[in-house]
Amino acid sequence: MTSADWITVRLTVELAATATLVLLLAGTPLAWWLARTRTPFKPLAAALVAMPLVLPPSVLGFYLLLLMGPQGPLGQLTQALGLGRLPFTFAGLVVGSVIYSLPFVVQPLQQAFEAIPERTLEAAATLRAAPWDRFFSVALPLARPGLLTASVLGFAHTVGEFGVVLMIGGNIPGRTRVLSVAVYDHVEALDFAAAHRLAAGMVAFALAVLVLLYVLNRPTGRRAAS
């Protein structure tokens, strides 16, 4: 691989790691709220979180581009704060990646939280554990498999993004050119050997991610016996 390809790999890993961290910080409380709330607006909130699963990436990227553009509300806010414009920057890619990968993090966490027996949390409450203490000392440890699954899926999904990152970030080498865009760029230039090197690496990565998920979710101990 060329030095430009290695820079693209590094940028992709940095984007995936940053987006995954933001997704876990923002998605964990959101998943907890979705798992515990009884509000009649829960279906609407869950649908909004799941929207990236059914929307074409180009459509999502288009509206994010309008939102973060100079005339969009988010774009006007970032410019008023002196942060500049988000489109065609690494920060813009992070914002788009977080929104696009949100359901891949929130849904596994929500399912893990919903699987926690209510009596377990009630027992912690009877021992005078505060709500925050119950969350960090009881809920999060019990939801560890879901947390691991969410982390792996969030990272892998960010690595494989194409439509959203192309709409928001374009194809700027060293700044916004990620692996999926680089493969497209090589194919467009009829450099199939270079495209094959990057594509084969992404196929191997995807296979490793799926194997890891199956290993993490494999029943062990009493679960396997039952």
N, C-alpha and C positions, 0 to 999 in steps of 0.2 A: 504494500500500500504506500501511497505517496504521503509526503508530509501534510499536504492539504487534507487528505482523507483522515489522518490521525487527529488533526485539529477538529475536523467534523465529529469524529468519535468522542473526543474530549468534551466538545460543546454539548453533544447529545446527552452524555452521562451527567454533566453539570445541570442541564435542564431537567432531566428526569429526577435527579436527586433533590434539587430545589423544589420542584413541583410536588414531589412525594412528601417532603417535609411540611410544606404549606397545607397539602391535602389532609395529612394526619392531624395537624393542629386545628384546622377548621372543620374537617369532616367528623372527627370523633365527637365533639359536643353536639353537632347536628344529628349524627346517627343516634346518640343517646336520647336526644329530644324526640326524634321520630319513633324510637322504640318505647318511650314512656308516656308520650302525650296522649290525651284523650280528646283533643280538640277536634271539632268537625272539619277543620281545615287540613287535617293530616293528609287525606288523599291528594289534595291539591299540592301541598308541600312535597310529598313524595313524587308526584308526577313531574314537578319542576326540576327536582334533583335528577330524575331519570331521563329528562328530555334529550341529553346528548346521546343516549342510546338509540334513539329513533330519528333524530335530525341528521340530514346529510352534513358532513363536516364543513363543506363549503358554505352552506347556509349559516351555520353557527359562526364560522369565521367571518362571514360578511357582516353579520349584525354586531359582532364584537369589534370589527374594524370601524363600523359607524359609531359605536359606543365610545371607543377610545380615540377616535379621530378628533381633529381640531374643533369641529362643531358639535361633537358628542358631549354628553354630561360628564362622563369620566375623563375625557380628554381635556375639557375646560377646567376640571378640578385639578388634574395633575399639572396643567400649565399655571394655574393660579398659585399652586403650592411651590412652583419653581422646579418641578420634577421633569418638565419637558413632555414630549409626546411618547406614548407607549408603542404605537405601531412601528414595526421594523427595528425593534430593539429586543435585547434579551429579556428585559422586564416584561415587555408585551407578550413574548412567548410564554413566560411563566404564568401570566394571567390567563391566557388562552388555554394552556395545558391544564391548569387547575380546574377551570370550568368544564373542559371537555372530558377530563378523567374523573370528575367528581362522583358519578354513580359507581364507578369501579372501586372506590374506597368507602363510600357511605353505605352501600347496600350490604357488603359482607360484615361491616361493623354493626349495622342495625340488626341483622339476623343473629349475630353473636350476642348482642345485648338482649334481644327478645327471648333467647334461649335460656337466659339466667332465671332460675326459679324465683318466683316472687317471695317465697318464704325465706330464702337466703338473705335477701335485702331486708326483710322484716325482722329477721333475727339480729342482723347488725344494728337495726334501729332500736331494738329493745335493749341492746348493750350501750345505748346512748351515743352511737356513732353518728356524727353530723352528716348531712347529705354529701358534702365534698369528700368526707372520709369514706363513706360507703362507696362512692364512685371510684376513688383511687385505690382503696384497700380491698374492695370486694369485686366490683363490676369489671374493672380493667384487667385484673389477673385472670378472672374467669373468661373474659373475652379475648384472651391472648391468641388463640388460633385464628379468630376473625381479624385481629389486628395484623397478624403476620400475612394473612391472605390479602388484606387490603393494601399493605405495603408493597407486596410483590406485584399485584395487579396494577396498582397506581404507577409504579416505576415502569413496568413493561409496557403499559398502554401509552405512556408518554413517549417512550422510545419509538413506538410504531406509528405515531401521529404523522399525518401528511397534509390533509386538506386544511385543517385549522392553522397549522404553523405556516403553511405556504401563504395563506390569505393574510395572516397577521404579520409575519416576519419576512416574507419574500425569500430571497436566495442570496444573502450577503455573506460571502466567505468569512469565517472567523467570528461572525456576529450572530447570524440567524440561520446559517446553513446547517441543518441537522441531517442525520443519516438518510431518512426517507426522502428528503428533498435531493440529497446528493445522488441517490440511486436514480431518481427521475432525471436529474441533470445529465448523468452519464448516458442513460438510454437515449435521451434527446440528442446528445452529441454522437450517437452511434458507437460509443465506447463500451461495448458489451462486456469486455473482460473486466473493466473496472467496476461496472454495475454488478457483475456476477460476484466479485469479491465482497462487496458490501452487502449484497442481498443474501449471499450464503451465510455470512456472519449473523445477519438478523434472523435467518431461519434457525440457525443453531441456538441463538439466544432464546427465541420463542419456544423451541423444544425444551431447553433447559428450564425455562420458567414453568412450563406445564408439568414437567416431571417434579419440580420442586413443590408445586401446589398439590399434586397428588400425594407426595410424601408427607407434606404438612397435614393434610386432611385425612391421612390413612388412619382407620380406627386402631387403637392400641389398648392393651391391658383389658380392663373390664368391658370397654366398648366393643372390642373385637370378640371377646368371649360371648357377649350377649347377642 
